[in-house]
């Protein structure tokens, strides 16, 4: 793997790089829906990256866990004041979640969640905002706790949830509530509902996205971005200033020849340093501009809409006409088929998904068929039932009892008249489930039942790759019969392949057309047959070259030359090889990878990695496996075979790899030689600030306060912690909500004044021993139980222990400066508190039970 790009000092990030409008989303729920709460936060984090940023807005999720602080007064009243009321002017939506718990009385309502709902509803009546969405987990049967002593209380909680649901359904105004099957199903329900709501053109923040430029054309520059031209000029000025200062410190000795003789060798070190600095600034500026562009593209999301040539399947709403007429043959086959169980197969890349989505299924719907599609991963029968019960698919209000899949299919077919159930990617069922597994047995029994006793009006279509026909034959299901229950989607024969390329509208020379057909046939290794996916790839190449073969491309190397050019494209070449290598196996096959995995393995920040992937997608090299673009793979198997040797021989020029480190190293030698302490310390601190910002740990220097650092991403957290030692002034560090577990990088960080470790997995505080400048420490919602390492923190004035397992407060008795202690949600006894108060009479202890 290549050495990750070194992040260099490029100037501080402008305080207001873009005009971002912020809206707030309040999240209300009792304590038994934590997975759903995380799903809400994850949705908005992704939406901010993929869509909201393009509108110039951001949605921030607000809840009591992260936005409320303790104080004097009724707890829920404090929470409402610090969240709902504080953000009332920008509060766009209140999201409520409920499972089987309702919550505990708040003093003004039966639970804090209900009191938050009351506030939101009252504000809506007065101002017609915020909007309110409430989601209930579907619970058909009461789930009793294991302890008999808790059953009555749990039943009471569930009864209050049901009563609250009735109130929403029957109250005035009525609040339309959503329902989801379980925590695993909630993200999809949430995504579908919120996407429709957020992207409604009537919303004040929604705007039509600007058209994405054509592939290969430069995109319009975005608004001011971090590390822009101004930062580059600052960087150049820094180099010149350091050089001038050091040069002056050397050359002003002209009046003393002896001292000049001693200083001259040191001064001469700066001549190559200056040359290296300017040599790095020019190409380095271009490299930074390319990285900036990838960051912008990654944050904005989206790619050009596919045209005639594409590697993504056609979707419903896009017209598809196959050059070989297979779309019409398949449509007529399904219409005429007598068998209740049908099978559609084809080699990978033959176009099965496009043919179905954009031609066959729309054609059936146009004739009155109801089409329901389901995947075969997980529990395929459960996937099928979920698809049938999706609201407004067959029933406006789906039936509640779905324990018998066959009975559900009978009711669905009777209601629909003609019902087609598509089990897409059926090979997942064949290869992911053991023969003896309950999931496989359940679906097999259902399909056997449908075959033995057909359901009137029902046809089931199983779609899978031809490679798995042998695996299918071992299931015991009906044998495949050509022109009966089985249809094969074949690759294009040569006449259809030529017609496909000619119908693109490109003016392709007849000789070039034949050369392309010959090379495509060689790639396929199947004489006389070419898959649509391969033709589309070659079509993209021809489109890139304007329908003409470049003079420097040898016959038979058109695709390889294109791949090398795409990887080496100016804005992609530094990042693309490091992303593509992890997407290939040692055997030269493709493997899916998430953006986070690729970022970690390549060393490129996530937004830069996403931007590069979008660029590679435009070139046809990769494709996304989900709409959100979180998981990617090489666009097809034949490309994976070709990319392996290309990447194996791909080497960055030595100068380009070494350039980022040469200038700082040369200047560091000059500075160290002249013991230029203050300048070196200043440069180091500013370099650390720039590095921290690149590592998702925004840092800034506040006048009269010191450095404030807020880490939000744990991917490179260890590097960020080590950089903190380079900040000379007082340091305020926020690590809340990160994946930090080991505090050893903070050991000896004498400038640390405040530290927030809330909602982390930290357990050991021993690295904090001896941090005499630490005045504020938050350990809320951590696994910390032992406070003895804090005994010597003589400057500590504020300590938060919310939701920890701490029971022993004796280590705090010697902390002379401690004036504020928060113990909300701990098991500390009254005796412990009294003993601490006796030792420290001026200590204010906040403990709300």
N, C-alpha and C positions, 0 to 999 in steps of 0.2 A: 504494500500500500504506500502511496506517495506520502511524503512529509506534508502535514496539513499546512495551509497557508498561514504565515506568521502575521498576526495583526499588529500594526504599527501605529505610532502616535500620528493622528491626522487632525488634531484640533478638537476642541470641546464641541459637543452636540448643541446646536442652537436651541434656545429655550422654547421657541415657537416655530418649529420647522413647517408645520401645516396648521391650517385652521380647522381643527377637529371639533365637531359638536358632540357633546356627551349626553346620552340619555341613560336613565337608571331603571333597572328592573329589580323589584323587591321580591324576595323569595321567602314565603311563609310556609311552615310545616311543623308538625310534631317530630319526635325523635326517631321514628321507625322507618323513615324513608330516606336514609342517608345516600343510598346508591342513586336514587332519583335526583337528589339535590346536586350530586356530582355531575349527573348527566345534563342538568340545566346549565351549570357553569361551563361544562365542556362544549355545549352547543354554542353558547355566545362567544367563547374564546375562538372557536373555529369560524363562526359567522363574522366576527370582527376582521379576521384575516381574509376570508374569501370574498365577502360582499360589502360589509359595512364600511371598510376602509376606502373602497372605491367611491362611496357616496360622501366621504368626508365626515363620517359619524362613527361613534363608538358606543357600544352598549355595555354598561357595567352592572354586574349583579351585586345587589346589596342585601345583607342579612345581618341578624344580630350577632352571629359568630365572629364576623370580621369587621363590623362597623360600630359595635356598641362597646362602651366602656362603663365600668362600675362607677357608682356615685351614690348620693343620698337621695332616697325616694323609692317609690314602688318600682320594682325591676322592670315590668312590662312598660310602665309609663316612661322610664328612662330609655328603653329600647325604641319605643315609638318616636320619642323626641329626637333621638340621635340618628334614626334611619328614615322613617317615612316622612317626618316633618322636615328634617334637614334637606332632603332631596325632593320635596314635593313639587317644586317648579320644573324639574327635569324628569319626574317620575312618569314613565310611559306605560308601565305594565306591572301588575302584581300577579305573581304566579303562586298558586296554592297547591300543595301536595298533601294527600292523606291516604294512609293505608288502613291499619286497624286501630291505631291510637288517635286520640283526639287531643291529648295534652292535659296539663294540670291547670287548675283555676289561677287566673292572673290577678284577682282582686276586683276586676270590673267585668269579667266575662268568664265563661267556663274554661277557657284556655287562652294562652297568649296568641295562638294562631287565630282564634275566633276574634279576639280584640283587634288584631291587625286587619282582618277582613272587615270588621265594622268601620274602622277608620277609612279604609280604602273605599268602601261603598258610600260612606257619608261624603267623602271628597268627590267621588264621581257624581253624586247627585247635585253637588254644588257647581262643579267645574267641568263635568263630562270627561274627566280623566282622573286617575289612570284607568286604563282598561283592566279588566279582571279575568283571569283564566284559572280554572280550578280543575285539577286532575285527581281522580280517585282510582286507587288500585282495586281491581275487581276481586272481591272476596265473596265467594258463594257459600263457603262454610266457615264458621268461626274456628280460628286456630287457637286452641287453648295452650297456655304456657305449661311448662313441665311441672312447676310447683303448684300443688292444689291450693295453696294459700293465695296464689295470685290470680286464680281463674275468675273469681267474682269481679275483681277490679278490672281485668282485661275485658270481660264481657261488657261491663259498664262503659268502657272506652269505646268499644265497637258500636254499642247502641247510640252513643252520642255522635259518632261519625255518621251513622245511618240517618239520624235525625237531622244533622246538618245538611246532608245530601238532599233530603226531602225539602228542607227550607230553601235551598238554592233552586230546586226544580219548581217549587210552588210559590216562592216569595215574589215580591214586587220591588224592584224590577227582577225578572227572572235571570239568573246567572246560568248560562249554558255550560255544563261541566263535561269534561272529557273522561274517558275510562281506558285503562290499559290492563292487560292480562297479568303482567308480573314485571319485576324490575328490569328483566332482560328485554322485554318488549317496549318499555317506556321510551327509550331514546328515539325509536322510529316514530311512535305516536307524536312525541314532542316535536321532532323535526318536521314532520308533515304539516302539523298545525301551525307552528311558528313561522315556517317558511312562507306559507300562504299569507299569514297575517303581516309579517315584516315586509314582504315584497309587494304588497298591495300598493298600486300607484297612488292611492288616496292617502297613504301615510305621509306625514310631513317630511320624513327623512328620505323616503324612497325617491330614486331618480333613475331614469334610463341610463345604463352604463354607456360610456362612450364606445363607439365601434372599435374593436381590436384591430390594429393594423394587420395588413397581409403579411404572411410569413416571408421572411427575407427582407422586409422593408423596415427602416428604422422607426421606432416608436417615438411619439411625441414626448419630450422631456417632462417629467413630473415636477411638482412644486419643490421648493427647497428641501433637500434631503440631507441627512447626516453625512459627514465626510465629503462634502461637495467641494467646488473649486475654491471657495473661501478658505476651507480647512486646508486645502493643499497649499495655498499661498501662505497661510500661517505656518505650515510645516516648513516651507522653503525659508521663511523669515527666521524660524527657529534655528535652522542649520546655519544660516548666514550670521545670525547674532552670536551663536556659540563660536563659530569660526573666527569672527572678528574679535570677540573677547579674548579667546585663547591666543590668537595671533598678536593682539596688542600686548598681552602679558608676556609674550616672547620677544617681539621685535622692538619693544620700547627700550631694550637693553643696549641699543646701538652706542650709547655713550660710554659703555664699559666693555671693552673688547674681551676681557676675560670672562665676564658673565655672559656675554653674547656667545662666545665659543661653547660654553656649557649648555646654553639654552637652544642653540641652533639645531642639534639633532632632534630635540623634542618638537621644535617648531616645524621641522621638515616632515614630521609625521602627519601634519595637517594638510599638506599638499595633496597626497593621495586621498586623504579623507574627504577633502573638498571635491575632488574629481569623482569619487565614488558617490558622494551625496548627490551631486547634480546628475550623475548617470542613473542614480536610482529614482530621482524625483520625476524625470521625464517618463520613462516606461512605467514607473510606479504609479504616476498619476493616471495613466491609461488603464492600468490594472484595477485601480480603485474605482474608476468610472464604470468599468465592466462589472465589478462586484456590486456597486450601487444599483446598476440597472437590474441585476438579478434580484437584489433585495426588493426593488420596487415591483418587479413583475411577480415575485413570490408573495408579497403582501397584497397586491391587487388581485391576483388569481386570474383564471380564465385564459383561454387560448383562442386562436382563430377558429371560426366555425368550419367544420369539414366541408369540402367541396365535392367534386365528382370523385376524385381519388381520396381515399380515407382508410385508416386502419381501425377506427372505431366502428362498431356495428351501427347500421341504420336503426333508427328508432321509430316508434309510432308517430305518424304525422309527416314522415319523410318518404316520398314516393320512391319505390325501387322497382326497376325493370331489369331482370337478369338477361344477359346476352344470350343465354342458352334456353330461356323460357322455363326454367325450373320452378319459378314462382307460381306460374299458372298451373303447371302439372301437379305441384304439391297441393294447391288450393282445391283443384278438382278431385284429387285423391281423397282428401279428408271429407269433402262433400259427399262422395259416392261410397265411402268405406262402410262396410257392414259390421266389421269387428268392433267391439266396444273398446278394445285396447290396441292402440296404434303405436308404431315406433318409427321415428325419423332419425337417421344417422348420417354421418358425413365425416370426412377427415377434418382435422383441425385446420381452420382457415378456409374451409369450403364455402362459408357464408350462411350457415344454418340460422344464426341469430338474426342477421339482417333480413334474410328471406322471410322469416316468421314475423318479426316485429314490424317491418315496413310494408309488407305485401299480404301475406297469407292471413294473419290474424285480423288486420283491418278489413280485409275482404269478407271474412266470416262475420265480423260485427256488422258490416253494412247489410248483410242478409239476415240480420236478426239473431245471430248467435250471441250467447254470453260466453266470454272467455275469461278464465281464471288461471293465472300462472303462479307456480310455486317452485321453490328450489328444493334440492334433495339432500342438503347438508343438515347437520344436527339430527333432529327427529323429523324425518320427511313427512310422516303422517300429521304431526303437529303443525308443520309448515303449511300443509294443505288445508287443514282445518282453519288456521289463522287467515289464509287467503280467502276462503269461502265466507268467513265471518267479517271480513273487512266492511265497514259501514258503506252503504250506498253502492256496493258492488252487485249484490243480488237482493238484499233486504235493506230497507231504510233503517230498521231496527233489527239487527240479527238476533236469531233465537238464542236464548241463554244456555240451553242444554246441548252440548256438542260432544258428549261422551262416546257416542256411536257414530264414527265417520261415515259408514255406509248409509245410515239413516239420514245423516245430514246431506249427503250427496243426492239421495232420493228426493228430499224436500227441495234442494237447490235446482235439480233438473226439472222437477215438476213446475217450479215457479218460473224457470227461465224458458222452457220450451225446448231449446237446443243449447246444451251446455258443453263447452270444450274445456277440459282441465289439462293444462300443459305442465308437465313435470320437467322443467328445464335442467340441463346439465345432470341428467340422470346417472352419468358415470360416477358422480359423487356418492350416490346410493350404492353403486356396485363395488366401489373400492374403499369407501370410508367406513363401512359397517361390516363387522364380522358376520359370518353366516349364522352364528348362533345368537347374535345380538337381538335384544327385544325390539329395537327400532326397525331392523331389517325384517324380522318376522312379522311385525305389525303391518308394515306396508305391503309385504308379499301376500299376506292373507287378504288384505283389502283388494289388491289387484286380482288375485285368484277368484275372489268372490264376484267381482265385476265381470270377469271372463265367464265364469260358470253361470251366473244369473245376471245378464245385462240389465242395466237400469235404463228405462225408457228415456230417450232424449239426451243421454250422457255418452260422451266420447272422451277417453283419456289418451293423451298424446305424450309419450316419453321420448325425450330428445337427448341423444348422447353421441359421443365420438365413435367412429368406426373401430378405433383401436380396442374398444371394450366389448365388442360383440362376443368374444370368447367368454368374458366374465358374465355377460348376460345369459348365455346358454346354460350356465351352472345354477341359475336361480330356480329352475323348474317352471318358469312362466311360459306361455305359449311360444313355440318356435317362430322365428322370423320367416315370413313368406313374402317374397317379392310379388308386387302387384296385388297383395292382399293386405296384411296388417303392417307391412314394412316398406318404407321408401328410403332410398339412398340419394343424398345430395352429392353429386360428383363434382370434381374440379372441371374447369373449362377444357374442352378439346381445342386444338389450335385455331380452327375457324372462329369459334366463339371468343377466344382470347384476343385474336386480331380485331374482331368487331368491338369488343369491350374497349380496347385502346383507341380505336378510330372514333367511337361514339363520344369520346371525351371532349371533342371540339378543338383539340390541339392539332396544329398542322405538323404531322410527323412524317418525315421523309420515309418513303417505302423501304429504302435500304436500312435506315436506322430502325424501323419497325421490326424488320426481320432479325436484326442483330439483338434487339431487346428480347424478342421471342426466344432466340437461341440461348441467350444468357439466362433467361428465366427458366427455361427447360433444364439447363445445366444445374441451376440452383435447386430445382425440385427433385432432380435425380429420378424423375418418372417420365419416360419418353411419351410425348404427345399429350400430356396433361399438365395444366398450370392452375394452381389454386387462385381464387379471386384475391386473397390476401397478398400473394406474391405479385400479382399484376398491379394491385393498388400501390405497393411499395415502389415498383418500377415506374408507375405513373407519377408518383410524387417526385421521383428523381428527374424524370423528363420535364415535369412542370418546373422544377427548380432550375433546370438548364434551358428553359424556354423552348423545349421540343427539339433541341439540337445537341449533338454530342460534342463536348469540349475537345479541342484539338489535342490536349495533353492526356486524354483518357484512352488507354489501349482497349481494343475490342475484348470483351469478356470481363472487363474490370470496372464496368460502369457503376455497379452497386457498391463495390468495395471502395472505389474512389469517392463516391458520394458519402459513405460512412466516415471515411477519414476526414473529408472536408467538413462534415457536420460536427464531428467531435472537436476539430481544430478551429471552429468558428471563433472569432475574436472574443465574443462575450461568454462563450461556453468552455473554452479550452482549459482554463485553470481549474474548473470545478467538475466538468463532465467525466473525465476518466475516473476520478475518485468516487463518483456516484455509480457509474456503470459497472465497475469491477464487482462490488458486493451483490449486484443483481444477476451475476453469472455463477453457476456452480463449477467445480473443478472439471466436471464432465462436459462443459460447454452448453449446458441447458440453462434456461432462465429460472429465476426464483423471485417471487414477490417480496418487496421490502417496503416498510413504512418510511415516511419522510424523516421521522425521528431516528430510526435505525440508520438510515443513510447519512444523516447529519452527524451522528455519533461516529460512524466508521470512516467518514471522509474528512471530518474536521471542519466542514463548512457549516455555518449557522443555518438553522432550519429554514428561514425565509430565503436565504441564498440558495439552499438546496432545492427548495420548491420552485424558485424562479428558473433555475437551470433545468429542472425536469420539465417545466412548461415549455422552455425553449427546445428541448430535445423532443418533446411531443409534437411540436410544430414541424420538426424535421422528420417525424415518423419513426424515431428510434425507440421511444417508450410509449406506454399508454397507462392511464390510470385505471384502477380496478373498482373504484367507487366514485360517486358523483362529487364528493367533497375533495377528492384528490389526496387522501391520506396514505393510500397504498398504491405502489407502482410496480410495473414489470417491463422487461424488454418486450417490444410490441409483438414479436413473433419468434418462433423457434429457429427458423432459418437465419434470422438476424443474430440470434444468440451464438450460433455456430460461427458466423463470420466475425462477430465482434471480439470473440475470445482471442484469436491470433493478433488482431489489430491492437487490442489493449495490452497484450503481453509484450508487444514490441514498442509500446508507446513510452517515450522518455522525454521529459521536459528538459530543455536546454539547461546546462549547468549554470550559466549566467542568470537565467531567469529564476532558477530555484534558489540560488545563493543571494540574489540581489536584495531581497528584503532585509537580510541580516548584515550586509556588508557596510552600508553607511553608518548605522548605529554602532557597529563594532569598531569601525575606524575612529569615529568621533569619541567613543568611550575610551579608546586607548589614549587619545590626546588629552582628554579631560583627566583621566586617572594619572597620566604622567605629570601633569601640572598641579595635581591635587586641588582641583577647582571644586571644592566641596559644595558651596551654596548653589552654584549653577547645576552641578550634577544632581543634587537633591531636588531642585526645582524641575529639571527635565524628567527625572525618574517619577516624581509625583504626577506630572501631567501625562506622561506615558502610561502610568498605571490607571489614571482616569479614563483615558481612551480605551485601554484594554478592557477595563471593567464594563464600559458601555457596550463594547462588542460582545462581551460574554453574558449579555442579558442581566447585568447588575448595574443599572443606572447609578452613577455617582456624580455628586456635585459638591462644590465648595461653597458653603454658606458663610457670609460675613459674620464674624464674632461668634460663630457656632462650631465651625469645623466641617468635616466631610460627612455627607449623608449618603449611605449606600443601601440600595433596596434590591436584593437579589430575587428574581422571579422564575428563574429556570435553573434546574439542577444539573443540566447536562455537563457543564464545565464549572461547576461550583467550586471544586477543589482548587482550580487555577485562580478563580476569583478571590478565594480566601487568602491564598499566598500573596496576591497583589496588595492586600490591605496593609502589609508591613511596609510598603513603600510610600504610604500616605503619612506625612510627618505630623499633621495637626490632629486635634481631637476628632474621634471617629464615632459615628452613629450608624450601626449596622442592623438591617432588617432582613432576617432569613426566614420569616414566617411563611408557612405553607410550602416550603421546599422539601427536598428529599435528603437534606443533610442529616447524617447520623454521627459523624466523627468530628469533634471540635478541635482535634489536635493541631490543625493549621492555625488556630487562633492563639496557641500557646505563646506567651511572651509578647502579645500585642498590647504594649503598654499604653498606646493612645486610645484604646477602646473605651468609650464613655457610656454608650448605651447599646444593648443587644436584645433583639426580639427573636426568640426561638419558638414562638407559639405554633401549634399545629405541625410539629416536626416529629421525627422518630429518635430524637436525642435522648440518651439515658445517662451518659457519663459526663459529669461536669468538671472532672479533675483538670482538664486543660485550662480552666478559667482561674485556677489558683494563682495568686500573685498579681492579678490584674487590678492594681491599686487605683486606677482611674475610673473603673466601672461604677457608674452611679445608678443606672436603671437596667433591670433585667426582667424579661417576660418569658416564663416557662409554661404558659397556658397550653392545655391540651397536649402535653408531652408525656413520655413514660418515665420521667424523672421521679425518683423516690428518695434519693440520698442527697441532702443539702450540705453535708460536711465539707465539700470543697469550697464552699462560700465563706468559711469562717474567717478568712483573712481579708475579705473585701471591705476595708475600712471606709471606703467612699460610697458604698452602696446605700442609696436613699429609698429606692422604689423596687419592690419585688412582686411579680404577679405569678400566682401558682394555680390559677383556675384549672379545674378538671384534671389535676395530677393525682398521683398516688401517694403524695407526701403525707406522713403522719407525725414525724418527729421534727419539732421546730427548735430543738435545743441548739443546733449549730448557729442559729440567728441571734442568740442572746448576746454575743460579743460584738455585734455590728453596731457600733456607736452612732453611725449616721443614718441608720434605717428609720424612716418615718412613715412609710406607706407599705402595707402588706395586704394583698388580695388573695382570699382563700375560697372563692366561690367554687362549689362542686367538689371540695376535698373531704377527706375523712378525718381531718384533724379534730381531736377531742377538745372539749371545753377546758379540760385540765391543762393541756398543752398551751392553749391560748392564755390562760391565766398566768401560768409560769412565765411566759414570754412577756406579758404585760408587767409583771412584777420586776423583771429585769430591765424593761424599757417602758417607762411610764408615758413617754411622749409618742409612742408608736400608735398610728391609726390603722386598725385592722378592719377590713371589709369582708364580712362573711355572710352571704345571703343564702339561706337554706331553701 
